[in-house]
Amino acid sequence: MKNPFNDTRQQLIEGWQYAWNHQVIRICLFVAAMLNFAMLGPIVVGGAKLVESRFGGDAIAYGNFLAAYGIGALAGVVIAAIIGRVKRIGLMLVWLSWLLGVGMIMLAFINTFWLSYAILACMGFAGGIVSVLAITWLQEKTEISMQGRVMSLLTFAAIALDPFSQALSGFVLEINLPTLFVSAGIIMLLTGSITYTSPVVYLHNQ
């Protein structure tokens, strides 16, 4: 009688091995993981402190702060769907990662509430496009028989890194607020730079 646990473990191992041996899939998972790790915690945890300490806002202002990112993300997803196929998805992921990094660093020093809304909306827009393009690229480059396992890795990266991102953000916030946003921005800039060094980002998407 087969052991379901052993079957599941074997499938997970095969999924990790498959993802690691395919450079495009590694890049997609890397960008998606860093996006969740560097963005979610600072925006959720750091955003609350930013609204309270720098803008003197309340819960409603914080809700609007998060909504600005959400509206931008929704617009990014819609635009990505309209654009459809992109010839160089990898290169676009690089530029969008850099844009997110710059946006996070700007939040560290911004003193105008409405300008922070605009920055968050732009970041959400970039994040929405990154999410769609990364998943699209991932699915196109993954064999049909392995898509379930690879997509589960993507979901795992998002879910597993979220609590770590928020916990680490709370720790860094104890140092000071700008350090949190600057650190997150540097992570996204490095993510874009590391991705930029891979030759596969210059390949045309057929």
Buried (B, 14 or more C-beta within 10 A) or exposed (E): EEEEEEEEEEBBEEBEEBBEEBBBBBBBBBBBBBBBBBBBBBBBBBBBBBBBEBBEBEEEBBEBBBBBBEBBBEBBBBEBEEEEEBEBBBBBBBBBBBBBBBBBBBBBEBEEBEEBBBBBBBBBBBBBBBBBBBBBBBBEBBEEEBEEBBBEBBEBBBEEBBEEBBEBBBEBBEEEBBBBBBBBBBBBBBBBEBBBEBEBBEBEBE
